[in-house]
Amino acid sequence: MEFLLSPLKIGKKVAPNRIVNQPMEGNDADEVGNPTELTCERYRNLAEGGAGIIFLEALTITQESRARKNQLGIYEKTAPRLEKLIQEMKGINPESLILLQITHSGRLSVADFSRVVTVYPSEDPHVHVLSTEEIEKISDAFVKAAVIAQQVGADGIDFKQCHGYLCAEMLRPANTRKDRFGGSFENRTHFFTETAKKMISAVGNNSFLLGVRFSVYEGIPGGFGTSGPQEVMEDLSEPLAFARLVEKAGFDYLNVSAGIPAITPEIVRPSKNYPEGVYRHFGWAREIKKAVNIPVIGSGYSYLRDGDNDLKDLDPKRRSFTYWAEKNIGQGVCDFVGLGRQSLADPLFAKKILLGKTSEINYCLTCGGCSIQLRSQVQTGCVVFSEFYKKILKEIQKKQRNDISRL
Ligand SMILES: Cc1cc2nc3c(=O)[nH]c(=O)nc-3n(C[C@H](O)[C@H](O)[C@H](O)COP(=O)(O)O)c2cc1C
């Protein structure tokens, strides 16, 4: 455990170890976007788990940009409750870095409770295409969210550019807007560079961390990581240029993801349907790491477990999380290893790994239950190891059966 256990400087702060709890939406905020007791319980457990970095899930920067009915929000109204949550987490564990992921859902916002908007015309001609002024206002809301994150005691933010939400849409070659936010690579990255500049001056020159999670390859025509509006083959030229630009902007880290959960979920979340997806994530992180000097977080590690998976190496040890985490950090593929679904299955995962109590780990089965819950707009968690979430999934399935039988 030589590498996993070693602390690492990130910006002006230090992460106590190399395990990261990736942002994972629980869809359990109240109607305003405040954390509820259920939200706080999830994060108290993660604080207890002691990962080097704990991300708080995608927090919407306005109430009209939600993809989930009960999405956590980050605006003036939710600041007091966010502050209390962070204090509770820091009280349990003052060492782990707590970073808040801030987002606007763009065309993935849901019309029942939000406003569906897009950066460039979508397949649905009724979706509102944002004007230049509206985009500028959204940029200001991101800056405000970063300031609130700092005021409520977070160690930093993650300016979300991944998984198909508004900022990811902005980066795509398919974004052929005619104003300064579309067309050339320089224009498509304007939203990021302009907002980043304002954010840096608003949060001041101190230790507050700023970073980005982005999808290096989305797997759709004209998606990020392709070479043109009609192209679909992977081409990392732009993602590599973007990574350098994020570093140049003065940001402190990069969290490398891929895919769009709503469209290309198999790219985002490796599972038994495509075990080798984990290797693709390793490769993407390695390419980004070669391009920058700031710390890089790799994604897609939950499927590895203790080697009980369908990867092809005959030795289960060489298929396990610990093997790959040590190897990848040791060989400079990434600096941190990120776990999404595994942190739902066992919030104490980091602690158990670091203390060598691996036999006590509840390993994620990558069954997809948490994703079904999120898509169904219900409270989301592990449907295998928690009776509470298991019951919620059963209710969804019962409702689906009833709906089918009524057809
Ligand atoms: C239920 C659920 C919620 C998620 N919420 C977020 C989120 O808020 N922000 C984000 O960037 N990714 C989110 N993701 C993606 C994960 O962070 C992660 O990238 C993905 O699950 C693959 O990593 P894993 O193999 O470790 O699970 C979510 C995934 C799931 C299944």
The ligand as a MOL file (V3000), in Angstrom:
LIG
                    3D

  0  0  0     0  0            999 V3000
M  V30 BEGIN CTAB
M  V30 COUNTS 31 33 0 0 0
M  V30 BEGIN ATOM
M  V30 1 C -25.9900 6.8540 -8.8590 0
M  V30 2 C -24.8670 7.6120 -9.5140 0
M  V30 3 C -24.7100 8.9650 -9.2670 0
M  V30 4 C -23.6490 9.6750 -9.8670 0
M  V30 5 N -23.5100 11.0110 -9.6100 0
M  V30 6 C -22.4800 11.7030 -10.1680 0
M  V30 7 C -22.2860 13.0970 -9.8940 0
M  V30 8 O -22.9920 13.7110 -9.1120 0
M  V30 9 N -21.2500 13.7070 -10.5240 0
M  V30 10 C -20.3700 13.0470 -11.3650 0
M  V30 11 O -19.4470 13.6570 -11.8870 0
M  V30 12 N -20.5310 11.7260 -11.6130 0
M  V30 13 C -21.5440 11.0470 -11.0310 0
M  V30 14 N -21.6720 9.7100 -11.2630 0
M  V30 15 C -20.5970 8.9900 -11.9880 0
M  V30 16 C -19.5940 8.4260 -10.9730 0
M  V30 17 O -18.9700 9.4520 -10.2390 0
M  V30 18 C -18.5080 7.5550 -11.6380 0
M  V30 19 O -17.8190 8.3050 -12.6000 0
M  V30 20 C -19.0770 6.3090 -12.2990 0
M  V30 21 O -19.9570 5.6270 -11.4400 0
M  V30 22 C -17.9290 5.3340 -12.7040 0
M  V30 23 O -17.0860 5.0870 -11.6170 0
M  V30 24 P -17.1980 3.7320 -10.7520 0
M  V30 25 O -16.8610 2.6150 -11.6870 0
M  V30 26 O -16.1830 3.9110 -9.6630 0
M  V30 27 O -18.5950 3.6410 -10.2390 0
M  V30 28 C -22.7310 8.9930 -10.7030 0
M  V30 29 C -22.9160 7.6290 -10.9520 0
M  V30 30 C -23.9520 6.9440 -10.3750 0
M  V30 31 C -24.0980 5.4740 -10.6510 0
M  V30 END ATOM
M  V30 BEGIN BOND
M  V30 1 1 1 2
M  V30 2 1 2 3
M  V30 3 2 2 30
M  V30 4 2 3 4
M  V30 5 1 4 5
M  V30 6 1 4 28
M  V30 7 2 5 6
M  V30 8 1 6 7
M  V30 9 1 6 13
M  V30 10 2 7 8
M  V30 11 1 7 9
M  V30 12 1 9 10
M  V30 13 2 10 11
M  V30 14 1 10 12
M  V30 15 2 12 13
M  V30 16 1 13 14
M  V30 17 1 14 15
M  V30 18 1 14 28
M  V30 19 1 15 16
M  V30 20 1 16 17
M  V30 21 1 16 18
M  V30 22 1 18 19
M  V30 23 1 18 20
M  V30 24 1 20 21
M  V30 25 1 20 22
M  V30 26 1 22 23
M  V30 27 1 23 24
M  V30 28 2 24 25
M  V30 29 1 24 26
M  V30 30 1 24 27
M  V30 31 2 28 29
M  V30 32 1 29 30
M  V30 33 1 30 31
M  V30 END BOND
M  V30 END CTAB
M  END
